[in-house]
Amino acid sequence: MCKKYICNKECKIDEKTKEELNKFVKPLKIFFVQTYGNPKVTYDWYAGNSGVTNRSGKFIAAHAAHAGLMMFWAGAFTLFELARYDSSLPMGNQHLICLPHLAGLGIGGVTNGVITEPYGCTIIGVLHLIFSAVLGAGGLLHSLRYEGDLGNYPEKSRARKFDFEWDDPDRLTFILGHHLIFLGLGNIQFVEWARIHGIYDTTQGATRTVNYNLDLGMIWNHQADFLSINSLEDVMGGHAFLAFFLLIGGIFHIVTKNFGEYTEFKGKGLLSAESVLSYSLAGAAYMAFVAAFWCSSNTTIYPIDLYGEVLKLQFEFAPYFSDTATNLPDNIHTARAWLSNAHFFIGFFFLQGHLWHALRGMGFNFKRIGQAFENMEEANITSS
């Protein structure tokens, strides 16, 4: 510990001093990237990320709490939509978000785009509310009961394995591996659900079982024209391949460490809380754009009888998707329009956030922009 933080010579140091050094050096090391060398920076109450920057335990608590909020929204909104659902109107014309997704999964006894067994949707909504309470309790438990920094636990404890520093590629890749495995398991769950229970097929107007088509040639060819996929078997085949790919990647990241020396070519100096946040925002932006264009034009996964007619892309002050259906009441938009536009604009702002945080992670000081304008205003221009 002393060699790591103080000098190049081995020396003995008591545990209390080690703890004090760790509390000082670890925040100092990470804050420098985000605060431009100001170790005494303070954040306002709304800068929530600042509370978890150096505390891996609080970071987990925030993850659990955020997941609980999302679960609560999904459950509450499902019950809200179910209470106002009108089976005599097309589902896509009722400002619904959750119910069309549940119907697409074959939940609710869907026949020709109409929910005939709402009890199944009620169960899903209630389960989400219950799980949101569990996740919320987990967030409170990690925030109030457990250590704010997992590095304070004993060296060989299980909790210590998930302690991390933002510039440690070995620990970050270990945690990334677990994330990839959970994503792979989610894909497996989706594929098996379609194979055993079934999903909604718009061509038949009913739920049917779907066996995945694991054709690697088809999967490769659909990289560029995935918006035109018109086979549920092909969709499930893509998810089956993705599950395998994610599981292999997850295992690889867990059991391996960085190959060779961590050089500037591999990104040394660019790993920080700010940089990792920028990468996450870039991934979220990409998925939002894909979802927006997929939802706007594909009728296999987003059937017309559940989401409404396909959209057209227009431009006024910004690009947006507009309805093409002519039988819509005034001031009513299809579920497809709501979903596509919401994903598109969220993706746009996520992309701006990625650029902002990526530049900050590289050390760019945005305060210099304001200073440059001030200097321009104060400059005296004279002619010789």
N, C-alpha and C positions, 0 to 999 in steps of 0.2 A: 504493500500500500504506500509506504513511504517512498519507495523507488518510483512508483507510478506518478506521484503527485509533487514530490519535493526535489529530489536530487538523484544523482546517478550512483549513489552508494547505498548499500544495504544498511539499514539501521532499525532498531527496535522502537516500536511505538505502541502506546496503550490503546485499548479499544475505544475509549472515550474520545481520544484525539482523532482516531480514524473516522469516527462518526461525524465529528465536527468538520473535518477536512472534506468528507464526502458531501456534506450539506452545502459547503461553500463552492467547491470546485465544480461539481456536476452542473448546478444552475449556471455558473459563470461560463462554462464551456459551451453550453447550448444557447444561452441568451445572446452571445456575441453576434451570431448570424442574424438574429431578428431585430436587434436594438442598435445596430451600428456602433457597437463599442461602449454603450452606456449601461453599466452594471446596476444602476439604481433606477432603472425605468419602472414606472408604475402604469397599471392598466385600469381603465374604467370598468364598471361593473358589467357592461355589456360585452366586453372582450372575453367571452367564455373560454376560448382556447388557451388563454394565458394561465388558467387555473390547472391545466393538466400537462403543460409543456414539459415539466421535469419530473412528474410524478406518475409512474406507470400504473400504480394502483388506482389513482383518480381517473386515469385514462380509461381503464376497464369499467369503472363506475359510470363514466359518461357514456360509453358504448352501450351498456345495459340499459341505462335510462333512456337513451335515444331510441333503442329498439322497442322499449316499452311504450314510448309515445307513438311510434309508428303502428304498433299492434293495436293500441287504443283507438287511433284514428280509423284503422281498417274495420275493427269490430263495430264501433259506434256508427260509422258511416254506412256500413252494410245494413244495420238495423234501421237507420234513418231512411235509407232508400227503399227498404222493404216496406216500411210503413206507408210510403206514398206511391208505391208501384201500382200501375193501372194496367191490367192484362189486356184491356181492350185497345190500347195504344201500342204502336211499335216501340220496342224497348229502346231503340237508338234515338227516339225523339223525346225522351223523358228526363234529360239531364242526369243520367245515371253513370256512375263510374265503376263501382264495385260489383253490382249485380251482373253487368255484361261479362265481366271476367269470370265470375263464378259460373254463369251459364255456359261460357266457353269451355270450362272444365267439366261440364256435364253435371253440375250440381243444381238441383231444383227441378228435376224432371222436365227439362226443356223440350218442348215440341213446337217446331216451326217458329222458333224465336220467342215462345211464351213460357214463362215459369208456371208450371202446374203443381209443383210440390214445394212451397216456400219454406216448409219445415227444415229442409236441408240447409238453406241459406241462413235460417235463424240459428241453427247449431253452429255454423261456421262463425257467425258474428259473435255469439256468446263465448265461444272458445277463444277468440282473439281478445276479448275483454279480460277473460281469466288469465291468459298468458301475459297480457300487458301488466296485470297486477304482479305476477311473479317476477317479470323482468324489472319492473319498477322497484320491487322489494330488493332484488339483487343489486340494483344501482345504489339504493340507500345503504345496503349492507356493506358494499365495497367502499362507499364514501365515508360512512360513519364508524364502522366497526373494524375494518381491516386497515392495514398500513397504507398510507398514501403513496409510498414508494416501495415497490416490491423488492428493491435492492436491500431493504432493511431486514428481510427474512434470512434465516440461516443459509449458508452456501449451497447445501445439497437438498434444500426443500423444493417441493414441486412449484410453489409460487415463484421462487427465485428464477425458474427457467423462463418466465415470461416478463422478467424485468428487462428493460432495454434502454439504450441510449440512441438518440437519433442519428448519430454518425457511426454506429456499429453495424456494418453490413452483415456480419455473421448472425447476430441476434435478430435483426430485422428479417433476414431471409428465413430464419426458423419460424418466426411468427407468421410470415407470409405463407409458408407451407401449410399451416393449419387453416388459414383462410381458404386456400385453394381446395383443400380436402372437403371443407364444408360446402363450398360451391359445387364441387363434383357430386357430393351426396344429394344435393338439391336437384341436380339434373337427373340423377338416377331415380329419385322419387317421382319426378315429373314423367319420365319415360315409362316407369312401371305403373303409374296411375293410368296413363293412356292405354297401356297394354291390358291391364286387369279390369279397371273400372270403365274406362272409355272417356272420350271427350266429344264435344259437339261438332258434328259434321254438317255444314250448311247445305251441302248438296242433297243430303237425306232428310234434313230438318229434324234430326234426332241425335242422341248420343250413341256412339258406337266405339268398340274397342279398336285400337290402332297398334299394329306391330311395327316396330321401327325398321327402316330400310337402311342398313349400315353399308351403303355403297360409297366407298371412299372417292371414286371418280365423280359421283354426283355431288358429294359434299365439297370437293375441290372446285368443281365447275360453278357451284352456286355462291362462291365467295363474292363475285362481282354482280350477280343478278338475283340476290336472295329475295328482293322485293317481289319477284315474279313467281315464287314457289307456290304451287297449287296442289300439293299433295301432302296430306297429314303424315303419311308414312315417311316422306322425305324430311319433314320437320322433326319428327321423332328420331330419325337417323342422325340428323345433325346434333341433337341434344345428347344422344348416346355417345357419339364420338367426342363431344365436348366433355362429357363426364369422364371418359377415359383419359383424355388429355389433361384435365384439371387434377385428377387423382395422381397421375404420374408426376406432374409438375409439383404437386404438394409434397409427395414423398421425397422427391429430389431435393427440394428446398429444406426439408426437415433434417435429412440425414447427411447433407453435404454442407461444406463451408465454402467461402470464397476461394476460388482456384488461384493460386499464386499470390503475388503481392497486390494489394489494393492500390492501384496506381491512378493517376489523373485521367488516363485513358478510360478506366472503368468508372470514373465519376468521383474520385477522391476529392474531397473538399466541397462536393455538392450535396452531400447527405446531411440534412438537418430537419428540424420539425417543419420549417417553412417549405423546404423542397419536397418532403414526403407529402405534405398537404397539397402542393401543386400537382404532383403526380396523380393523387386521388381525384382531384377536381377534373383533371384532363380525362381520366377514365370515365367519370360520371358524365361529363359533357358528351363524350363519344357515344355512350349508351343512350343518352337522352336524344341525340340527333337520330340515331338508328331507329329508336322507338317511334319518334315523330314521323319519319318518312315511311316506316313499315306500317304504322297504324293508318296513315293517310291514304295508302294505296292498296294494301294487301287485303283480300277478302277471304282468305283461307283461314288465317288465325284470327282475323277481325271480321267476322261475317257481317254482311249487310243487315240481316234481320236482328242482329244484336247491337250493332254500332251505327247503323245508318249508311247512307251512300258514300262512295269514295269522294275525296276532296280534290280541289284544285289549288295550286300554289299561286298566290298573288303578291303584289308588292305595292305598299303605299308609303308610310313612313318607315316600314320595316317589312320583311317577308312574313307572310302568314298564310294559313290554310283556310279556305272558305268552303262552305257547303255547296253542293251541286244539286241537292234535292229541291224540287219545286213545290212539294206539298207540306212544307214546314209552316207552322203558325208564326206570327210575328214575334220577333225577339226570342225565338227558340233556335238553338243550335244542337246538332247531333252529338252523341257521346264521342263519336270519332273526331269531331271538330274540337271539342274540349280537350280530349287527350292529346291530340297531335299538337295543338298550339301550346298547351301547357308544357309538354316535353320540349318543344322547340325553343321556347323562350327561357325555360330553366337551363337548358343546355347552353344557350348563348351566354347567360350570366355565369354559369360554371366555367365556361371557356375564358371569360374575362378574369375570373378569379384565379384560374390556372396561370395565366400570363402574369398577373400581379404578383402572386406568391412565388412563381418561378424566378422572376427578376429579383425579388427581395432575397430569395435563397441564394442567388448568385452574387449578392452584395450590393445591388443597385439601390441607391438612396433616393426615394421619390421626393424627399424634401428639397432636393437640388432643383427640381423642376420649378417649384414656387420661387426659390431663391433666384433662379435664372430670369424669371419674368420680372421680379423685383429689380434686379440689376439692369434689365433693359429699360424699365421705366425711369430709373434714376440716372441712366447714362446721358451725358450731354453730347449731342451731335453737332459738330462744328464743321464749317467748310473752310478750306485753306484759301 
